Amino acid sequence: MDSICNPCSRRNCVSKLTHWCSDCEDGLCEKCLNDHKVMKMTQSHRIVDISEIPAANLKLLSIPQCERHPDCREDFLCLDHDVICCHACIKSDHNDCKNVSNVNGLSKGASKSELFIANMQTSQEVRDSMNKITEERQSVKENVTKQQQRIKMEIANTKSKFMEHINNLEKVLIHELTNIEKDNRMLIEEEMTDLRKTIKEVEEDENTLQFVADHGSESQLFTLLTKRRKKHDNILKMLKKNTTNV
């Protein structure tokens, strides 16, 4: 996000932005902020002090630009291909598509839409399920360790009775047991690492969605929800697979 006031920039002036208007998607300086507050059309707009926005989240408020056409905004949704794109993409790639709509129209009410609510609910359910699976994996890991200790004790007791024979048997059993424990532990730790990573991603996505819902525009929220739909579908598939294997 630029650190200059957008309205002033359009007047070919330079002034430092101090506030952000979520409805206009504009950064405002103190003067433009005062103008914003007195104008009837903008009195009810959602405005936040830029200092209250974490630096890491500032880029989320930037107007979404097309990766292929950096000078163009992503203002359109092609329902035929389920993709957000700019007007240049529409002309070049979606000229024959029948279901193309403007994001601004579709995004009205996005913060209260079933898509947003369902997305947040899904995020919560995914996090809860991931945490449950992590706890179960930890329990399995502990049980594997306990089983190893129990078997070692049994081997030691048998060794005292059969001495030479059990010495050879002990080496074989310990070797096999160590390999089994190692394989199981590594597998579980890999799963737990993936789960923790996914949990972190889900939490970041949830925080991002909530932040954009609170401070971004409806079109920004709708765009973000649309872009992350497939990602959440993949997470749900992974969750279903892990739940089945528990």
MIDO-156134 format. One record per residue: residue number from 0; z negated, y negated, x negated of N, C-alpha, C, O in turn. Coordinates in steps of 0.1 Angstrom, whole numbers. Example, Ala and Ser with C-alpha at 12.3 -4.5 7.8 and 13.67 -1.06 7.14 Angstrom:
BEGIN
R resi nup nnorth neast caup canorth caeast cup cnorth ceast oup onorth oeast
R 0 -78 57 -132 -78 45 -123 -78 33 -132 -85 33 -142
R 1 -71 22 -128 -71 11 -137 -79 0 -129 -80 -11 -134
//
This chain:
BEGIN
R resi nup nnorth neast caup canorth caeast cup cnorth ceast oup onorth oeast
R 0 0 12 -8 0 0 0 0 -12 -9 -7 -13 -19
R 1 8 -22 -5 9 -35 -13 -4 -42 -10 -11 -41 0
R 2 -8 -51 -20 -21 -58 -19 -19 -72 -14 -28 -81 -15
R 3 -7 -75 -9 -4 -88 -4 -3 -88 12 -1 -78 18
R 4 -5 -100 17 -5 -101 32 10 -99 37 19 -106 32
R 5 12 -90 47 25 -88 52 31 -99 59 43 -103 56
R 6 24 -106 69 30 -117 75 34 -128 66 45 -134 67
R 7 25 -131 56 28 -142 46 41 -138 38 49 -146 34
R 8 41 -125 34 53 -120 26 66 -122 34 76 -125 28
R 9 65 -120 47 78 -123 55 81 -137 56 92 -141 59
R 10 71 -146 53 74 -160 52 77 -165 38 78 -177 35
R 11 79 -155 29 82 -158 15 70 -164 8 71 -172 -1
R 12 58 -161 13 45 -166 7 38 -154 1 40 -143 5
R 13 29 -157 -8 20 -147 -14 6 -150 -12 1 -160 -16
R 14 -1 -141 -5 -16 -142 -3 -22 -128 -3 -16 -119 2
R 15 -34 -127 -7 -41 -115 -8 -46 -110 5 -51 -117 13
R 16 -43 -97 8 -47 -91 21 -62 -88 20 -67 -83 10
R 17 -69 -90 31 -83 -87 32 -86 -78 43 -97 -72 44
R 18 -77 -77 53 -80 -69 65 -67 -61 68 -56 -64 64
R 19 -69 -51 76 -58 -42 81 -58 -41 96 -68 -39 102
R 20 -46 -44 102 -44 -42 116 -37 -29 119 -26 -27 115
R 21 -45 -20 126 -39 -6 128 -28 -7 138 -18 1 137
R 22 -28 -16 148 -18 -16 158 -5 -22 153 6 -17 156
R 23 -6 -32 144 6 -39 139 11 -32 126 22 -34 122
R 24 2 -23 120 5 -17 107 8 -28 97 17 -27 89
R 25 0 -38 97 1 -50 88 -12 -52 80 -23 -51 86
R 26 -11 -56 68 -22 -61 60 -23 -76 63 -12 -83 63
R 27 -35 -82 64 -36 -96 68 -45 -103 58 -55 -97 53
R 28 -42 -116 55 -51 -124 47 -60 -131 57 -60 -129 69
R 29 -70 -139 51 -80 -145 60 -73 -155 70 -77 -155 82
R 30 -63 -162 66 -56 -171 76 -49 -164 87 -51 -167 98
R 31 -42 -153 83 -34 -146 93 -44 -138 102 -41 -135 113
R 32 -55 -134 96 -66 -127 104 -71 -137 115 -72 -133 127
R 33 -73 -149 112 -78 -159 122 -67 -161 132 -70 -162 144
R 34 -54 -162 128 -43 -164 137 -42 -151 147 -40 -153 159
R 35 -45 -140 141 -44 -127 148 -55 -127 160 -52 -123 171
R 36 -66 -133 156 -78 -132 166 -76 -142 178 -81 -139 188
R 37 -68 -153 175 -67 -162 186 -54 -160 195 -53 -165 206
R 38 -45 -153 189 -33 -150 197 -36 -140 208 -42 -129 205
R 39 -31 -143 220 -35 -134 232 -29 -120 230 -36 -111 234
R 40 -17 -119 224 -11 -106 223 -18 -97 213 -17 -85 214
R 41 -26 -103 204 -31 -95 193 -47 -95 193 -53 -90 184
R 42 -53 -102 203 -67 -103 203 -74 -89 203 -85 -87 198
R 43 -68 -80 210 -75 -67 212 -71 -57 202 -75 -45 203
R 44 -63 -61 192 -59 -51 181 -71 -46 173 -81 -53 171
R 45 -69 -34 168 -80 -28 160 -78 -33 145 -68 -30 139
R 46 -88 -40 140 -87 -46 127 -99 -41 119 -111 -41 124
R 47 -97 -38 106 -108 -33 98 -107 -40 84 -96 -43 79
R 48 -119 -43 79 -120 -50 66 -114 -40 55 -119 -28 55
R 49 -105 -45 47 -99 -36 37 -109 -30 27 -107 -19 22
R 50 -120 -37 25 -131 -32 16 -138 -20 21 -145 -13 14
R 51 -137 -18 34 -144 -7 41 -136 6 40 -141 17 44
R 52 -123 5 36 -115 16 35 -115 22 21 -112 15 12
R 53 -118 35 20 -118 41 7 -105 40 0 -94 42 7
R 54 -105 38 -13 -92 36 -20 -83 48 -19 -71 46 -18
R 55 -89 60 -18 -80 72 -17 -73 72 -4 -63 79 -2
R 56 -78 65 7 -72 66 20 -63 54 23 -56 54 33
R 57 -62 45 14 -53 33 16 -39 37 18 -32 32 26
R 58 -34 47 10 -20 51 10 -17 57 24 -5 58 27
R 59 -27 62 31 -24 68 44 -20 58 54 -13 61 64
R 60 -23 45 52 -20 35 61 -6 29 58 -1 21 66
R 61 0 33 47 13 27 43 23 32 53 22 43 59
R 62 33 23 56 44 27 66 51 38 60 56 38 49
R 63 53 49 67 60 61 62 74 58 59 82 55 68
R 64 78 60 47 92 58 42 99 72 40 93 81 36
R 65 112 72 43 120 84 41 121 88 27 124 79 18
R 66 119 100 23 120 104 9 135 103 4 137 100 -8
R 67 144 106 13 158 105 9 163 91 9 172 88 2
R 68 158 83 18 162 69 20 150 60 19 145 56 29
R 69 145 57 7 132 49 5 132 36 12 121 31 15
R 70 143 30 15 143 17 22 142 18 37 142 8 44
R 71 142 30 42 142 33 57 128 39 61 122 47 54
R 72 124 34 73 112 40 79 115 53 86 126 55 91
R 73 105 62 86 106 74 94 103 71 109 91 72 113
R 74 112 66 116 110 62 130 114 71 141 112 69 153
R 75 121 82 137 127 91 147 122 106 146 118 110 135
R 76 122 113 157 118 127 157 130 134 163 134 132 175
R 77 136 144 156 146 152 161 139 165 167 134 173 159
R 78 139 166 180 132 177 186 140 190 184 134 201 184
R 79 153 189 182 161 201 180 157 208 167 157 220 166
R 80 153 200 157 150 205 144 135 204 141 130 208 130
R 81 128 197 150 113 195 148 110 188 135 102 193 127
R 82 117 177 132 115 170 119 115 155 122 122 149 130
R 83 106 148 114 106 133 114 116 128 104 117 133 93
R 84 123 118 108 134 113 99 137 98 102 131 92 111
R 85 145 92 93 149 78 95 162 77 102 169 87 105
R 86 167 65 105 179 63 112 191 67 103 201 72 109
R 87 190 66 90 200 71 81 202 86 82 213 91 82
R 88 190 93 82 191 108 84 197 112 97 204 121 98
R 89 194 104 108 199 107 121 214 106 120 221 115 126
R 90 220 96 114 234 95 113 241 105 105 252 110 108
R 91 234 109 94 240 119 85 238 133 88 247 142 86
R 92 226 136 94 222 150 96 220 154 110 221 166 114
R 93 218 145 119 214 148 133 223 141 143 219 139 154
R 94 235 137 139 244 130 148 247 137 160 250 131 171
R 95 248 151 159 251 159 171 239 164 178 241 171 189
R 96 227 161 174 215 166 181 214 158 194 216 146 195
R 97 210 165 204 208 159 217 194 154 220 193 144 228
R 98 184 159 213 170 155 216 165 147 204 157 153 196
R 99 168 135 203 163 126 193 156 114 200 161 107 208
R 100 143 112 196 135 102 202 129 93 192 127 97 180
R 101 125 81 196 118 71 187 103 75 186 97 77 197
R 102 98 75 174 84 79 172 74 70 180 64 74 185
R 103 78 57 180 69 47 186 67 50 201 56 49 206
R 104 77 55 208 76 59 222 68 71 223 59 72 232
R 105 71 81 215 64 94 216 50 94 212 42 102 217
R 106 46 85 203 33 85 197 23 77 205 11 78 202
R 107 26 71 216 17 64 224 6 73 230 10 84 236
R 108 -6 70 228 -17 79 232 -19 91 223 -26 100 228
R 109 -14 91 211 -15 102 202 -30 106 199 -33 117 198
R 110 -38 95 198 -52 98 194 -60 104 205 -71 110 203
R 111 -54 104 218 -61 111 229 -52 123 234 -55 129 245
R 112 -42 126 227 -33 136 231 -39 150 230 -48 153 222
R 113 -33 160 237 -37 174 236 -34 179 222 -41 187 216
R 114 -23 174 216 -20 178 202 -30 174 192 -34 183 184
R 115 -35 162 193 -46 157 184 -59 165 186 -65 170 177
R 116 -63 166 199 -75 173 202 -74 188 198 -84 193 192
R 117 -63 194 201 -61 208 197 -61 210 182 -67 219 177
R 118 -55 200 175 -55 201 161 -69 200 155 -72 207 145
R 119 -77 191 160 -91 189 155 -99 201 158 -107 206 150
R 120 -97 207 170 -104 219 174 -101 230 165 -109 238 161
R 121 -87 231 163 -83 242 154 -89 241 140 -92 251 134
R 122 -89 229 135 -95 226 122 -109 231 121 -114 237 112
R 123 -117 228 132 -131 232 133 -132 247 133 -140 253 126
R 124 -124 253 142 -124 268 143 -120 274 130 -126 284 126
R 125 -110 269 123 -106 275 110 -117 274 100 -120 283 93
R 126 -123 262 99 -134 260 90 -146 270 92 -151 276 83
R 127 -149 271 105 -160 280 109 -157 294 105 -165 302 100
R 128 -145 298 109 -140 312 106 -140 314 91 -144 325 86
R 129 -134 304 83 -134 306 69 -148 307 63 -150 315 54
R 130 -157 299 68 -171 300 62 -177 313 66 -184 319 57
R 131 -174 319 78 -179 332 81 -174 343 72 -181 351 68
R 132 -161 342 70 -154 352 61 -160 351 47 -162 361 41
R 133 -162 339 42 -168 337 29 -182 343 28 -185 350 18
R 134 -190 341 38 -203 347 39 -202 362 39 -210 369 32
R 135 -193 368 46 -191 382 47 -187 388 33 -191 398 29
R 136 -177 380 27 -173 385 14 -184 384 4 -185 393 -5
R 137 -193 374 5 -204 373 -4 -213 385 -2 -219 391 -12
R 138 -215 389 10 -224 400 14 -218 413 8 -225 421 2
R 139 -205 415 9 -198 426 4 -200 427 -11 -202 437 -17
R 140 -198 415 -18 -200 414 -32 -214 419 -36 -215 426 -46
R 141 -224 414 -29 -238 417 -33 -240 432 -30 -247 439 -38
R 142 -234 438 -20 -236 452 -17 -230 461 -28 -235 471 -32
R 143 -218 456 -33 -212 464 -44 -221 464 -56 -222 474 -63
R 144 -227 453 -59 -236 452 -70 -248 461 -68 -253 468 -78
R 145 -254 460 -56 -265 469 -53 -262 484 -54 -270 492 -59
R 146 -250 487 -49 -246 501 -50 -244 505 -64 -248 517 -68
R 147 -239 496 -73 -238 500 -87 -252 502 -93 -254 512 -100
R 148 -262 494 -90 -275 496 -95 -281 509 -90 -288 516 -98
R 149 -279 512 -77 -285 524 -72 -279 537 -78 -286 546 -82
R 150 -266 536 -80 -259 548 -87 -264 549 -101 -265 561 -106
R 151 -266 538 -108 -271 539 -122 -285 546 -122 -287 554 -131
R 152 -293 543 -112 -306 549 -112 -305 564 -109 -313 572 -115
R 153 -296 568 -100 -294 582 -98 -289 589 -110 -294 601 -113
R 154 -280 583 -117 -275 589 -129 -286 591 -140 -287 601 -146
R 155 -295 580 -141 -306 581 -150 -315 593 -147 -320 600 -156
R 156 -318 594 -134 -327 605 -130 -321 619 -133 -328 628 -137
R 157 -308 620 -130 -302 633 -133 -301 636 -148 -302 647 -152
R 158 -300 625 -155 -299 626 -170 -311 633 -176 -311 641 -185
R 159 -323 629 -170 -336 634 -175 -337 649 -173 -345 656 -180
R 160 -330 654 -163 -331 669 -160 -320 677 -167 -323 688 -171
R 161 -309 671 -169 -298 679 -175 -293 675 -189 -284 680 -194
R 162 -299 665 -194 -298 660 -208 -283 660 -213 -276 651 -209
R 163 -279 669 -221 -267 669 -227 -255 668 -217 -246 661 -219
R 164 -256 677 -207 -245 677 -197 -245 663 -190 -234 658 -187
R 165 -256 658 -186 -256 645 -179 -252 634 -188 -246 624 -183
R 166 -254 635 -201 -249 624 -210 -234 622 -209 -229 611 -208
R 167 -227 633 -209 -212 633 -208 -208 628 -194 -199 620 -192
R 168 -216 633 -184 -212 629 -170 -215 614 -168 -208 607 -161
R 169 -226 610 -174 -230 595 -173 -219 586 -178 -215 576 -171
R 170 -213 590 -189 -203 581 -195 -191 580 -185 -185 570 -184
R 171 -187 592 -180 -176 592 -171 -179 584 -158 -170 575 -154
R 172 -190 586 -152 -194 579 -140 -195 564 -142 -190 556 -134
R 173 -202 561 -153 -204 546 -155 -191 539 -157 -188 528 -152
R 174 -182 546 -164 -168 540 -167 -161 538 -153 -155 528 -151
R 175 -161 549 -145 -154 548 -132 -161 537 -123 -154 530 -117
R 176 -174 538 -123 -181 528 -115 -179 514 -119 -177 505 -110
R 177 -179 511 -132 -177 498 -137 -163 493 -133 -161 481 -129
R 178 -153 502 -134 -139 498 -130 -138 495 -115 -132 485 -111
R 179 -145 503 -107 -145 501 -93 -152 488 -89 -147 479 -82
R 180 -163 486 -95 -171 473 -93 -163 461 -97 -163 451 -91
R 181 -157 462 -109 -149 451 -114 -137 448 -106 -135 436 -102
R 182 -130 458 -101 -119 456 -93 -123 450 -80 -116 440 -75
R 183 -133 455 -74 -138 450 -61 -143 435 -62 -140 427 -54
R 184 -150 433 -73 -156 419 -75 -144 409 -77 -145 398 -72
R 185 -135 413 -86 -124 404 -88 -116 401 -76 -111 390 -73
R 186 -113 412 -68 -106 410 -55 -113 401 -46 -107 392 -40
R 187 -126 403 -44 -134 395 -35 -135 380 -40 -134 371 -33
R 188 -137 379 -53 -138 365 -59 -124 358 -57 -124 345 -55
R 189 -113 365 -59 -100 359 -56 -99 354 -42 -94 343 -39
R 190 -103 363 -33 -103 359 -18 -112 347 -16 -108 338 -8
R 191 -124 347 -21 -133 336 -19 -128 323 -25 -129 313 -19
R 192 -121 324 -37 -115 312 -43 -105 306 -34 -104 294 -31
R 193 -96 315 -28 -85 311 -19 -91 305 -6 -87 295 -1
R 194 -102 311 -1 -108 306 11 -115 293 9 -113 284 17
R 195 -122 291 -3 -128 278 -5 -117 267 -7 -119 256 -2
R 196 -106 271 -13 -95 261 -15 -90 257 -1 -87 245 1
R 197 -88 267 7 -82 264 20 -92 256 29 -88 247 36
R 198 -105 260 28 -115 252 35 -115 238 31 -115 229 39
R 199 -114 235 18 -113 222 13 -101 214 18 -101 203 22
R 200 -89 221 18 -77 215 23 -78 212 38 -74 201 43
R 201 -85 221 46 -86 219 60 -96 207 62 -93 199 71
R 202 -106 206 54 -116 195 56 -109 182 52 -111 172 59
R 203 -101 182 42 -93 170 38 -83 166 49 -82 154 52
R 204 -77 176 55 -67 173 66 -74 168 78 -70 158 84
R 205 -86 174 81 -94 169 92 -98 154 90 -98 146 99
R 206 -103 152 78 -108 138 74 -96 128 75 -98 117 80
R 207 -85 133 70 -73 124 70 -69 121 84 -66 110 88
R 208 -68 132 93 -64 130 107 -74 120 114 -70 111 121
R 209 -87 122 111 -97 114 118 -96 100 113 -98 90 121
R 210 -93 98 100 -92 85 94 -80 77 100 -81 66 105
R 211 -69 84 101 -57 78 106 -59 75 121 -54 65 126
R 212 -66 84 128 -69 82 142 -77 70 145 -76 63 154
R 213 -87 68 135 -96 56 136 -90 43 132 -92 33 137
R 214 -81 44 121 -77 32 115 -62 30 114 -56 19 112
R 215 -54 41 116 -40 40 116 -34 38 129 -41 36 139
R 216 -21 37 129 -14 35 142 -11 48 149 -12 59 143
R 217 -7 47 161 -4 59 169 8 66 163 8 79 162
R 218 18 59 158 30 65 152 26 72 139 31 83 136
R 219 17 66 131 13 73 119 6 86 122 8 96 115
R 220 -3 85 132 -10 98 136 -1 108 141 -2 120 137
R 221 9 104 149 18 114 155 27 120 144 29 132 143
R 222 31 111 134 39 116 123 31 126 115 36 137 111
R 223 18 123 112 10 132 104 8 145 111 8 155 105
R 224 5 144 124 3 157 132 15 165 131 14 178 130
R 225 27 159 133 39 167 133 42 173 120 46 185 119
R 226 40 166 109 42 171 96 33 183 92 37 192 85
R 227 21 182 97 11 192 93 10 204 103 2 213 102
R 228 19 204 113 19 215 123 21 228 117 14 238 119
R 229 32 229 109 36 242 102 25 246 92 23 258 91
R 230 19 237 85 9 240 76 -3 247 83 -8 257 78
R 231 -7 241 94 -18 247 102 -14 261 108 -23 270 108
R 232 -2 262 111 3 275 116 1 286 105 -3 297 108
R 233 5 282 93 4 292 82 -11 295 79 -14 306 76
R 234 -19 285 80 -34 287 78 -39 297 88 -47 306 85
R 235 -35 295 101 -40 304 112 -35 318 110 -42 328 112
R 236 -23 320 105 -18 333 102 -26 340 91 -29 351 91
R 237 -29 332 80 -37 337 69 -51 341 74 -57 351 70
R 238 -57 332 83 -70 334 89 -70 347 97 -79 355 96
R 239 -60 349 105 -59 361 113 -58 374 104 -64 384 108
R 240 -50 373 93 -49 384 84 -62 387 78 -66 399 76
R 241 -70 377 73 -83 379 67 -93 384 77 -101 393 73
R 242 -93 379 89 -102 384 99 -100 398 102 -109 406 104
R 243 -87 402 103 -84 416 105 -88 426 94 -92 437 97
R 244 -89 421 82 -93 429 70 -108 429 68 -112 437 59
R 245 -115 421 76 -130 421 74 -136 435 78 -148 436 77
//
